[in-house]
Amino acid sequence: MNWWQAVILGLVEGITEYLPVSSTGHLILTSHFLGLHRPEIKGAVNDFEVVIQGGAILAVLGLYFPRFVAMLRGVLGQDAAGRRLLINIIVAFIPAAAVGLLAKDWINANLFRAGPVIIAMIVGGVFMIAIDWYVIQPRRIPPAGGPGGGVGGGTQGGAGGGSPVVRSGAAFAGKEVTDLTVKDAALIGLLQIFSLWPGTSRSMMTICGGVLTGLRPAAAAEFSFLLGMPTLLAATGYSLLKNLRTAAKTGEPNLFATLGVLPCVLGMLVAAVSAWLAVKWLVAFLNRHGLAPFGYYRLVVGAVLIAAMMLGGLEISK
């Protein structure tokens, strides 16, 4: 792998990992057009695309470091809100982790094909558009001076019950991350199971799940970012250890030997920087526009995948 190919893949990973557009679908397209689907390196490239998620992990750790400090203080009994947040993340993490361990081999054998990925992209786009139309937009806060008061004034109810609040500058009414209950977290965790289907997008399912529990879109995105930490860490660690262990047993080169150490390091660094910028942009975008634009974008990507499959012999496999 050339250094510039690693940079492009890192950029795509960082931008798409936390956006509800499926990093898997984008990496599949990118690898295909970069000519990295050759049989002799495909396995190493697949593992590389998972390992560079470490960069996305570093980005969220840096951006939300105070949240992680609060959770650590919660473990020590010094921050009740931090402890509740940690419990909710654990509850939401367990369902997909358990199903993923049991079904990983079946998923790799049956769903990493063009058809299932394209279906997931298109169905996911329709799903997000529906969530935006019927759940998010009814919570839009009228502009200052309009019916119902200005931004930051009063409260509005949202799905999931409780007492949704409106924060200053928010475009949509809803709950904050600290208002989540264990029941809310369990619902988000159950929806995250669907993200195991390649092309679905973990971020899409967890953000939509958060919105359905009554969170503001931006708050739902924040919980999705935090929930992504153990999920991505587990996936990254598993793929890296599996690659190194297989190489040690068979005597074949590991991904670093196959692709080069420099490209792997560059890919992770670029993923970290681009993920940092993407997360900050996403929160501001959701505050203004909701989820529908990402739904339409997914429909376009789905069409591109169909065209690539028909015209270029797109190959999707693990």
C-alpha positions as CSV (number, residue, x, y, z in Angstrom):
1,M,0.0,0.0,0.0
2,N,1.3,3.4,-0.9
3,W,1.4,6.2,1.7
4,W,-1.1,8.3,-0.2
5,Q,-3.6,5.4,-0.4
6,A,-3.3,5.0,3.4
7,V,-4.0,8.7,3.8
8,I,-7.1,8.5,1.6
9,L,-8.4,5.6,3.5
10,G,-7.7,7.3,6.9
11,L,-9.5,10.4,5.7
12,V,-12.5,8.4,4.6
13,E,-12.6,6.4,7.8
14,G,-12.3,9.5,10.0
15,I,-15.0,11.4,8.2
16,T,-17.5,8.6,7.9
17,E,-17.0,6.7,11.2
18,Y,-19.2,8.9,13.3
19,L,-21.4,10.2,10.5
20,P,-24.6,8.1,10.0
21,V,-23.6,7.2,6.4
22,S,-21.7,3.8,6.9
23,S,-18.0,3.9,7.0
24,T,-18.0,0.3,5.7
25,G,-19.8,1.3,2.5
26,H,-17.4,4.2,1.9
27,L,-14.3,2.2,2.6
28,I,-15.5,-0.6,0.3
29,L,-15.9,1.9,-2.5
30,T,-12.6,3.7,-1.8
31,S,-10.6,0.5,-1.6
32,H,-12.2,-0.7,-4.9
33,F,-11.3,2.5,-6.7
34,L,-7.8,2.6,-5.3
35,G,-7.2,-0.9,-6.6
36,L,-6.7,-2.4,-3.1
37,H,-9.1,-5.4,-3.6
38,R,-6.4,-7.6,-5.0
39,P,-6.5,-11.1,-3.5
40,E,-2.9,-11.0,-2.2
41,I,-3.5,-7.9,0.0
42,K,-7.3,-7.9,0.5
43,G,-7.2,-9.6,3.9
44,A,-4.6,-7.2,5.2
45,V,-6.5,-4.2,3.8
46,N,-9.7,-5.4,5.6
47,D,-7.9,-5.6,8.9
48,F,-6.2,-2.2,8.2
49,E,-9.6,-0.6,7.7
50,V,-10.6,-1.8,11.2
51,V,-7.4,-1.0,12.9
52,I,-7.3,2.7,11.7
53,Q,-10.5,3.1,13.8
54,G,-8.1,3.6,16.6
55,G,-7.6,7.1,15.2
56,A,-11.4,7.8,15.5
57,I,-11.2,6.5,19.1
58,L,-8.5,9.0,19.9
59,A,-10.5,11.9,18.4
60,V,-13.6,11.2,20.6
61,L,-11.3,10.7,23.7
62,G,-9.9,14.1,23.1
63,L,-13.1,15.9,22.3
64,Y,-15.1,14.4,25.2
65,F,-12.3,14.0,27.8
66,P,-14.3,15.7,30.5
67,R,-17.1,13.1,30.1
68,F,-14.5,10.3,30.5
69,V,-13.1,12.0,33.6
70,A,-16.7,12.2,35.0
71,M,-17.2,8.5,34.4
72,L,-14.0,7.7,36.1
73,R,-15.0,9.8,39.1
74,G,-18.3,8.0,39.0
75,V,-16.5,4.7,39.4
76,L,-14.8,6.2,42.4
77,G,-18.1,7.3,43.9
78,Q,-17.4,11.0,43.3
79,D,-19.8,11.8,40.4
80,A,-23.3,10.4,40.4
81,A,-24.0,11.7,36.8
82,G,-20.8,10.3,35.5
83,R,-21.7,6.9,37.1
84,R,-25.1,6.9,35.5
85,L,-23.6,7.7,32.1
86,L,-21.1,4.9,32.4
87,I,-23.8,2.4,33.4
88,N,-25.9,3.5,30.4
89,I,-23.0,3.1,28.0
90,I,-22.3,-0.4,29.4
91,V,-26.0,-1.3,29.0
92,A,-26.1,0.0,25.4
93,F,-22.9,-1.8,24.5
94,I,-23.8,-5.3,25.7
95,P,-26.5,-6.3,23.1
96,A,-24.4,-5.7,19.9
97,A,-21.2,-7.0,21.6
98,A,-23.0,-10.3,22.5
99,V,-24.7,-10.8,19.1
100,G,-21.5,-9.8,17.3
101,L,-19.4,-12.4,19.1
102,L,-22.0,-15.1,18.3
103,A,-22.7,-14.1,14.7
104,K,-19.4,-12.6,13.4
105,D,-18.4,-15.5,11.3
106,W,-21.9,-15.9,9.8
107,I,-22.0,-12.2,9.1
108,N,-18.7,-12.2,7.3
109,A,-19.7,-15.3,5.3
110,N,-23.1,-14.1,4.3
111,L,-23.5,-10.4,4.5
112,F,-20.2,-9.0,3.2
113,R,-21.6,-9.0,-0.4
114,A,-22.7,-6.3,-2.7
115,G,-26.4,-7.0,-2.4
116,P,-26.7,-6.8,1.4
117,V,-24.5,-3.7,1.7
118,I,-26.5,-1.9,-1.0
119,I,-29.8,-2.9,0.6
120,A,-28.5,-1.6,4.0
121,M,-27.4,1.7,2.5
122,I,-30.8,2.4,0.8
123,V,-33.1,1.1,3.6
124,G,-31.0,3.0,6.1
125,G,-31.4,6.2,4.1
126,V,-35.2,5.8,4.0
127,F,-35.2,5.0,7.7
128,M,-33.4,8.2,8.6
129,I,-35.6,10.3,6.4
130,A,-38.7,8.9,8.2
131,I,-37.1,9.5,11.6
132,D,-36.4,13.1,10.6
133,W,-39.9,13.7,9.2
134,Y,-41.9,12.1,12.0
135,V,-39.8,12.4,15.1
136,I,-37.2,15.2,14.8
137,Q,-38.9,17.9,12.8
138,P,-42.0,18.0,15.1
139,R,-39.6,19.0,17.9
140,R,-38.2,22.0,16.0
141,I,-38.2,25.1,18.1
142,P,-39.8,28.1,16.4
143,P,-37.5,31.1,15.8
144,A,-37.5,33.9,18.3
145,G,-40.7,35.8,18.2
146,G,-42.6,33.0,16.5
147,P,-45.3,30.8,18.0
148,G,-44.2,29.0,21.1
149,G,-41.4,31.4,22.0
150,G,-37.8,31.7,21.0
151,V,-34.9,29.3,21.2
152,G,-33.9,28.5,24.7
153,G,-37.3,29.3,26.2
154,G,-39.7,26.9,27.6
155,T,-39.8,23.1,27.1
156,Q,-41.3,20.7,24.6
157,G,-42.2,17.1,25.0
158,G,-40.4,14.4,23.0
159,A,-40.5,10.7,22.4
160,G,-39.4,8.7,25.3
161,G,-41.3,10.6,28.0
162,G,-39.5,12.3,30.9
163,S,-39.1,16.0,31.0
164,P,-37.3,17.1,27.9
165,V,-35.4,20.3,28.1
166,V,-34.3,23.0,25.7
167,R,-30.7,24.2,25.9
168,S,-29.8,27.7,24.7
169,G,-29.0,27.7,21.0
170,A,-30.6,24.3,20.3
171,A,-32.8,24.1,17.2
172,F,-34.7,21.0,18.5
173,A,-36.3,20.3,21.8
174,G,-35.3,17.1,23.7
175,K,-33.4,15.5,26.5
176,E,-29.7,15.7,27.2
177,V,-27.2,12.8,27.6
178,T,-27.4,13.1,31.4
179,D,-31.2,12.6,31.2
180,L,-31.0,9.1,29.7
181,T,-32.4,6.2,31.7
182,V,-31.3,2.6,31.7
183,K,-34.4,1.7,29.7
184,D,-33.4,4.4,27.1
185,A,-29.9,3.0,26.9
186,A,-31.2,-0.6,26.5
187,L,-33.3,0.5,23.5
188,I,-30.3,2.2,21.9
189,G,-28.3,-0.9,22.5
190,L,-30.9,-3.1,20.9
191,L,-31.0,-0.9,17.8
192,Q,-27.2,-1.0,17.6
193,I,-27.5,-4.8,16.9
194,F,-28.8,-3.9,13.4
195,S,-25.5,-2.1,12.7
196,L,-23.8,-5.5,12.6
197,W,-25.3,-5.8,9.1
198,P,-22.6,-4.3,6.8
199,G,-23.5,-0.9,5.4
200,T,-26.1,-0.1,8.1
201,S,-23.9,2.3,10.1
202,R,-23.5,2.0,13.9
203,S,-23.8,5.8,14.2
204,M,-27.1,5.8,12.3
205,M,-28.7,3.3,14.5
206,T,-27.5,4.7,17.8
207,I,-28.3,8.3,16.8
208,C,-31.8,7.3,15.6
209,G,-32.2,5.3,18.8
210,G,-31.2,8.3,20.9
211,V,-33.7,10.5,19.1
212,L,-36.4,7.9,19.6
213,T,-35.7,8.0,23.4
214,G,-36.3,11.7,23.4
215,L,-32.7,13.0,23.0
216,R,-32.0,16.1,20.9
217,P,-30.2,15.1,17.7
218,A,-26.9,16.6,18.9
219,A,-27.3,14.9,22.3
220,A,-28.1,11.6,20.5
221,A,-24.9,12.1,18.5
222,E,-22.9,12.7,21.6
223,F,-24.1,9.5,23.2
224,S,-23.4,7.7,20.0
225,F,-19.8,8.9,20.0
226,L,-19.3,7.8,23.6
227,L,-20.9,4.4,23.0
228,G,-18.6,4.0,20.0
229,M,-15.6,4.0,22.2
230,P,-15.9,0.5,23.6
231,T,-17.5,-0.8,20.4
232,L,-14.6,0.5,18.2
233,L,-12.0,-0.4,20.7
234,A,-13.3,-4.0,20.9
235,A,-13.4,-4.3,17.1
236,T,-10.0,-2.7,16.6
237,G,-8.3,-4.9,19.2
238,Y,-9.9,-8.0,18.0
239,S,-8.9,-7.5,14.3
240,L,-5.4,-6.5,15.3
241,L,-4.8,-9.4,17.6
242,K,-6.4,-11.9,15.2
243,N,-4.2,-10.7,12.3
244,L,-1.0,-10.9,14.4
245,R,-1.9,-14.3,15.9
246,T,-2.7,-15.7,12.5
247,A,0.5,-14.4,11.0
248,A,2.5,-16.0,14.0
249,K,0.8,-19.4,13.5
250,T,1.0,-19.6,9.7
251,G,4.3,-17.7,9.2
252,E,2.6,-15.4,6.7
253,P,3.3,-11.6,7.0
254,N,1.0,-9.6,9.2
255,L,-0.7,-6.4,8.0
256,F,2.2,-4.2,8.9
257,A,4.6,-6.4,6.9
258,T,2.1,-6.6,4.0
259,L,1.1,-3.0,3.8
260,G,4.1,-1.2,5.5
261,V,4.4,0.4,8.9
262,L,4.4,4.0,7.6
263,P,1.1,3.7,5.7
264,C,-0.6,2.1,8.8
265,V,0.6,4.9,11.1
266,L,-0.3,7.6,8.6
267,G,-3.8,6.1,8.1
268,M,-4.4,6.2,11.8
269,L,-3.2,9.7,12.3
270,V,-5.2,11.0,9.4
271,A,-8.3,9.2,10.7
272,A,-7.8,10.9,14.1
273,V,-7.6,14.4,12.7
274,S,-10.5,13.9,10.2
275,A,-12.7,12.3,12.8
276,W,-12.0,15.2,15.2
277,L,-13.2,17.7,12.6
278,A,-16.1,15.5,11.5
279,V,-17.5,15.1,15.0
280,K,-17.4,18.9,15.6
281,W,-19.1,19.5,12.3
282,L,-21.7,16.8,12.8
283,V,-23.0,18.2,16.1
284,A,-23.4,21.7,14.6
285,F,-25.1,20.3,11.5
286,L,-27.6,18.2,13.4
287,N,-28.5,21.2,15.6
288,R,-29.6,23.0,12.4
289,H,-30.8,20.4,9.9
290,G,-31.6,17.1,11.6
291,L,-31.0,13.7,9.9
292,A,-32.8,13.8,6.6
293,P,-29.8,15.1,4.6
294,F,-27.8,12.1,5.6
295,G,-30.7,9.9,4.5
296,Y,-30.7,11.4,1.0
297,Y,-26.9,11.1,0.9
298,R,-27.2,7.4,1.7
299,L,-29.6,6.9,-1.2
300,V,-27.0,8.5,-3.5
301,V,-24.2,6.3,-2.2
302,G,-26.5,3.3,-2.7
303,A,-27.0,4.2,-6.3
304,V,-23.2,4.7,-6.8
305,L,-22.6,1.2,-5.3
306,I,-25.1,-0.3,-7.7
307,A,-23.4,1.5,-10.6
308,A,-20.0,0.4,-9.5
309,M,-21.2,-3.2,-9.1
310,M,-22.7,-3.2,-12.6
311,L,-20.0,-1.4,-14.4
312,G,-16.8,-2.2,-12.5
313,G,-17.4,-5.6,-11.1
314,L,-17.4,-4.3,-7.5
315,E,-16.3,-7.0,-5.1
316,I,-17.3,-7.0,-1.4
317,S,-16.0,-9.8,0.8
318,K,-14.2,-10.5,4.0
